[in-house]
């Protein structure tokens, strides 16, 4: 970082002691830049010139643009302050610091007009073997035939890549849902009908994903199928392994499933003659039509 006093040390001057700054060192004050201020250390190539009045002029490359800062634009912490039109608002999110949200003239509304549909997240939750993936695929097929763009985020599929580093411990399961929720939000913002199909057993995690989207754009679909029925199906043999103690923390056996209380759609098992995945998917389609998601 280049810290500037009343005269540029690059020009042979000595930094003012009243500034408390030196060349190649951080300012003595450890405070971060205020919102709307840009740290000189965040700027790329920096050139300074000594004016006839002993003041300085700094030209700094910030990406592909040049930011010009006069001495009056410097605050006592060596940060570029009043940058006028070049002023940048930096923020900190989690462990990411000095970041800025960049807007684009092509927004969600424009993308939805192009696709002739509205982006949303259809979050299918339920026990293992409740039929989540089957309904998700059936729903995607129906939408495709209608000329609507959708994408499935399947619980097993995302663990082949995006979430391959996560286990099934409680904290990793929460992170698994968080990541899928963030990706689903991006799909919805792109105007795509995103179908997320995951057990997602904990209410707090599902609610956190809902909170990422505007009201109405998160559509929770609860596969209300009894544990006994799911265990009888057991297409992957997971319930059998869990009962034998070979899988620990398996949802429904030795780890709880918190059933939703206020889902937008509940697909209920109706005994022996269970609705087919296509019939269940048609119920979701009816909801999408009613709420206007299948038109821009």
C-alpha positions as CSV (number, residue, x, y, z in Angstrom):
1,X,0.0,0.0,0.0
2,X,1.3,3.5,-0.8
3,X,0.4,6.0,2.0
4,X,0.7,9.7,1.1
5,X,1.6,12.6,3.3
6,X,1.5,16.3,2.3
7,X,4.2,15.6,-0.3
8,X,4.8,12.5,-2.4
9,X,7.7,10.4,-1.1
10,X,7.9,9.1,-4.7
11,X,8.9,12.6,-5.7
12,X,11.6,12.7,-3.0
13,X,9.5,14.4,-0.2
14,X,9.0,13.2,3.3
15,X,5.5,12.2,4.5
16,X,4.0,14.6,7.0
17,X,4.2,13.3,10.6
18,X,0.8,14.8,11.2
19,X,-0.6,12.1,8.8
20,X,1.2,9.3,10.5
21,X,1.8,7.5,7.2
22,X,4.8,6.1,5.4
23,X,5.7,4.4,2.2
24,X,5.1,0.7,2.0
25,X,3.3,0.4,5.3
26,X,-0.2,0.4,6.5
27,X,-1.7,3.5,8.1
28,X,-1.3,3.5,11.9
29,X,-5.1,3.7,12.3
30,X,-6.5,0.2,11.9
31,X,-10.0,1.4,11.1
32,X,-11.5,0.2,7.9
33,X,-12.6,2.7,5.2
34,X,-16.1,4.1,5.7
35,X,-18.8,3.2,3.2
36,X,-18.2,5.2,0.1
37,X,-14.4,5.3,0.6
38,X,-11.8,3.3,-1.4
39,X,-8.6,2.2,0.2
40,X,-5.5,3.1,-1.9
41,X,-4.4,-0.5,-1.4
42,X,-7.4,-1.6,-3.3
43,X,-6.4,0.4,-6.4
44,X,-4.0,-1.0,-8.9
45,X,-1.2,1.1,-10.5
46,X,-0.7,4.3,-8.6
47,X,1.1,7.4,-9.9
48,X,1.5,10.6,-8.0
49,X,2.7,14.1,-9.1
50,X,3.9,17.0,-6.9
51,X,2.1,20.2,-7.7
52,X,3.6,23.7,-7.5
53,X,1.8,24.2,-4.2
54,X,3.1,21.1,-2.6
55,X,-0.1,19.2,-3.0
56,X,-0.4,15.8,-4.7
57,X,-2.4,14.4,-7.5
58,X,-2.9,10.6,-7.7
59,X,-4.0,8.7,-10.8
60,X,-4.9,5.1,-9.9
61,X,-6.0,2.4,-12.2
62,X,-9.0,0.6,-10.8
63,X,-9.7,-2.3,-13.2
64,X,-10.1,-0.7,-16.6
65,X,-10.8,2.9,-15.4
66,X,-8.7,5.6,-14.0
67,X,-9.6,7.2,-10.7
68,X,-8.1,10.6,-10.1
69,X,-7.7,11.7,-6.5
70,X,-6.4,15.1,-5.3
71,X,-5.0,15.7,-1.8
72,X,-8.3,17.1,-0.7
73,X,-9.9,13.8,-1.5
74,X,-7.7,11.9,1.0
75,X,-8.8,11.4,4.5
76,X,-6.5,10.9,7.4
77,X,-6.4,7.2,7.0
78,X,-5.0,7.4,3.5
79,X,-8.2,6.4,1.8
80,X,-9.7,8.0,-1.3
81,X,-12.7,9.9,0.0
82,X,-14.8,12.2,-2.0
83,X,-14.5,10.6,-5.5
84,X,-17.6,12.2,-7.0
85,X,-18.9,10.1,-9.9
86,X,-16.2,7.5,-9.2
87,X,-17.3,6.9,-5.6
88,X,-17.7,3.2,-4.9
89,X,-19.7,1.6,-2.1
90,X,-17.9,-1.4,-0.8
91,X,-19.4,-3.9,1.6
92,X,-18.5,-7.0,3.6
93,X,-20.6,-10.2,3.4
94,X,-19.5,-13.1,5.6
95,X,-15.8,-13.5,5.2
96,X,-15.7,-11.5,1.9
97,X,-14.6,-7.9,2.3
98,X,-14.3,-4.9,0.0
99,X,-16.9,-6.2,-2.5
100,X,-19.4,-4.4,-4.6
101,X,-22.7,-5.6,-6.2
102,X,-22.6,-4.8,-9.9
103,X,-25.9,-4.1,-11.6
104,X,-26.7,-4.8,-15.3
105,X,-29.3,-3.2,-17.5
106,X,-30.6,-6.7,-18.4
107,X,-32.6,-7.6,-15.3
108,X,-34.9,-10.4,-14.1
109,X,-38.0,-8.8,-15.7
110,X,-36.2,-8.6,-19.1
111,X,-35.1,-12.2,-18.9
112,X,-38.6,-13.3,-18.0
113,X,-40.0,-11.5,-21.0
114,X,-37.6,-13.3,-23.2
115,X,-38.5,-16.7,-21.8
116,X,-42.3,-15.9,-21.5
117,X,-42.4,-17.2,-17.9
118,X,-41.6,-16.1,-14.4
119,X,-38.6,-17.5,-12.5
120,X,-39.3,-19.3,-9.2
121,X,-38.0,-22.1,-7.0
122,X,-40.2,-25.2,-6.5
123,X,-38.7,-26.9,-3.4
124,X,-39.8,-30.5,-3.1
125,X,-39.1,-31.9,0.3
126,X,-39.9,-35.3,1.9
127,X,-38.5,-38.5,3.3
128,X,-36.1,-40.7,1.2
129,X,-38.2,-42.7,-1.3
130,X,-41.2,-40.4,-0.9
131,X,-41.1,-39.8,-4.7
132,X,-39.4,-36.4,-4.8
133,X,-37.1,-37.1,-7.8
134,X,-39.8,-38.8,-9.8
135,X,-42.2,-35.9,-9.4
136,X,-39.4,-33.4,-10.2
137,X,-38.6,-35.2,-13.4
138,X,-42.3,-35.5,-14.4
139,X,-42.7,-31.8,-13.7
140,X,-39.7,-30.9,-15.8
141,X,-41.0,-33.0,-18.7
142,X,-44.4,-31.3,-18.6
143,X,-42.9,-27.9,-18.6
144,X,-40.5,-28.8,-21.4
145,X,-43.5,-30.0,-23.6
146,X,-45.1,-26.6,-22.9
147,X,-42.0,-24.7,-24.0
148,X,-41.1,-23.6,-20.5
149,X,-37.5,-23.7,-19.3
150,X,-36.8,-25.5,-16.0
151,X,-33.8,-27.0,-14.3
152,X,-33.6,-29.7,-11.6
153,X,-31.3,-29.5,-8.6
154,X,-31.5,-33.1,-7.3
155,X,-30.1,-33.8,-3.8
156,X,-27.9,-36.7,-5.0
157,X,-26.8,-35.0,-8.2
158,X,-25.4,-31.9,-6.5
159,X,-23.3,-34.1,-4.3
160,X,-21.5,-35.4,-7.4
161,X,-20.0,-32.0,-8.0
162,X,-21.0,-28.7,-6.2
163,X,-21.3,-30.4,-2.8
164,X,-19.0,-33.3,-3.1
165,X,-16.9,-32.1,-0.2
166,X,-19.9,-32.4,2.2
167,X,-20.8,-35.3,4.4
168,X,-24.1,-36.1,6.0
169,X,-23.3,-34.6,9.4
170,X,-25.7,-32.0,10.7
171,X,-23.5,-29.0,9.9
172,X,-22.7,-30.4,6.4
173,X,-26.4,-31.1,5.6
174,X,-27.2,-27.5,6.6
175,X,-24.4,-26.2,4.2
176,X,-25.7,-28.5,1.5
177,X,-29.1,-26.9,1.7
178,X,-27.6,-23.4,1.9
179,X,-25.6,-23.9,-1.3
180,X,-28.5,-25.4,-3.2
181,X,-30.7,-22.5,-2.0
182,X,-28.2,-19.9,-3.3
183,X,-27.9,-21.7,-6.7
184,X,-31.7,-22.0,-6.9
185,X,-32.0,-18.3,-6.3
186,X,-29.7,-17.6,-9.2
187,X,-31.8,-19.8,-11.5
188,X,-34.9,-18.0,-10.5
189,X,-33.3,-14.7,-11.1
190,X,-32.4,-15.9,-14.6
191,X,-36.1,-16.4,-15.2
192,X,-35.8,-20.2,-15.0
193,X,-38.3,-22.4,-13.1
194,X,-35.9,-24.2,-10.7
195,X,-37.0,-27.5,-9.2
196,X,-35.0,-28.4,-6.1
197,X,-35.5,-32.0,-4.9
198,X,-34.0,-32.7,-1.5
199,X,-34.9,-34.4,1.7
200,X,-34.1,-31.0,3.5
201,X,-35.3,-32.4,6.8
202,X,-34.9,-29.3,9.0
203,X,-37.5,-26.4,8.9
204,X,-34.9,-23.7,9.7
205,X,-32.9,-24.6,6.6
206,X,-35.9,-24.6,4.3
207,X,-37.0,-21.3,5.8
208,X,-33.6,-19.8,5.2
209,X,-33.9,-20.8,1.5
210,X,-37.3,-19.3,1.3
211,X,-36.0,-16.0,2.8
212,X,-33.6,-15.7,-0.2
213,X,-36.4,-15.1,-2.6
214,X,-39.1,-12.5,-3.0
215,X,-42.5,-13.3,-1.5
216,X,-44.3,-15.9,-3.5
217,X,-41.3,-17.1,-5.6
218,X,-40.5,-20.0,-3.2
219,X,-43.0,-22.8,-3.6
220,X,-42.7,-25.5,-1.1
221,X,-44.0,-28.9,-2.2
222,X,-44.3,-31.5,0.7
223,X,-44.3,-35.1,-0.3
224,X,-46.5,-36.3,2.5
225,X,-45.8,-40.0,2.4
226,X,-45.7,-42.1,5.6
227,X,-42.4,-43.6,6.8
228,X,-43.7,-47.1,6.5
229,X,-44.5,-46.6,2.8
230,X,-41.1,-45.1,2.1
231,X,-39.4,-47.9,3.9
232,X,-41.4,-50.5,2.0
233,X,-40.3,-48.9,-1.3
234,X,-36.6,-48.5,-0.3
235,X,-35.3,-48.4,-3.9
236,X,-31.7,-47.8,-2.8
237,X,-31.7,-50.2,0.2
238,X,-30.9,-47.3,2.5
239,X,-33.6,-47.9,5.1
240,X,-32.4,-51.5,5.4
241,X,-28.8,-50.4,6.0
242,X,-30.0,-47.8,8.5
243,X,-32.1,-50.4,10.4
244,X,-29.0,-52.6,10.5
245,X,-26.9,-49.7,12.0
246,X,-24.7,-49.4,9.0
247,X,-25.9,-45.9,8.2
248,X,-26.0,-43.4,11.1
249,X,-28.1,-40.3,11.2
250,X,-30.5,-41.5,8.6
251,X,-33.6,-39.3,8.3
252,X,-36.7,-41.0,9.6
253,X,-34.7,-43.7,11.5
254,X,-32.3,-42.0,13.9
255,X,-32.5,-38.5,12.7
256,X,-35.7,-36.4,12.6
257,X,-37.7,-35.1,9.7
258,X,-39.5,-31.9,10.5
259,X,-42.6,-32.0,8.3
260,X,-43.7,-28.6,6.9
261,X,-46.7,-27.0,8.4
262,X,-47.6,-24.4,5.8
263,X,-46.4,-25.7,2.4
264,X,-47.9,-24.1,-0.7
265,X,-48.6,-27.6,-2.1
266,X,-49.0,-30.9,-0.3
267,X,-48.9,-34.1,-2.3
268,X,-50.5,-36.8,-0.1
269,X,-50.2,-40.5,-0.3
270,X,-53.7,-41.9,-0.7
271,X,-53.3,-45.5,0.2
272,X,-53.0,-48.4,-2.2
273,X,-53.7,-46.5,-5.4
274,X,-51.2,-43.7,-5.2
275,X,-51.2,-41.0,-7.8
276,X,-48.6,-41.4,-10.4
277,X,-45.7,-38.8,-10.6
278,X,-47.3,-37.3,-13.7
279,X,-50.6,-36.8,-11.8
280,X,-48.7,-35.2,-8.8
281,X,-46.7,-33.0,-11.2
282,X,-50.0,-31.8,-12.8
283,X,-51.1,-30.5,-9.4
284,X,-47.9,-28.4,-9.3
285,X,-48.6,-27.2,-12.9
286,X,-52.1,-26.1,-11.9
287,X,-50.5,-24.0,-9.1
288,X,-48.0,-22.4,-11.4
289,X,-50.8,-21.5,-13.9
290,X,-53.0,-20.0,-11.2
291,X,-50.1,-17.9,-9.8
292,X,-49.0,-16.7,-13.3
293,X,-45.6,-18.3,-13.4
294,X,-46.2,-19.8,-16.9
295,X,-46.5,-16.4,-18.5
296,X,-44.3,-13.3,-18.5
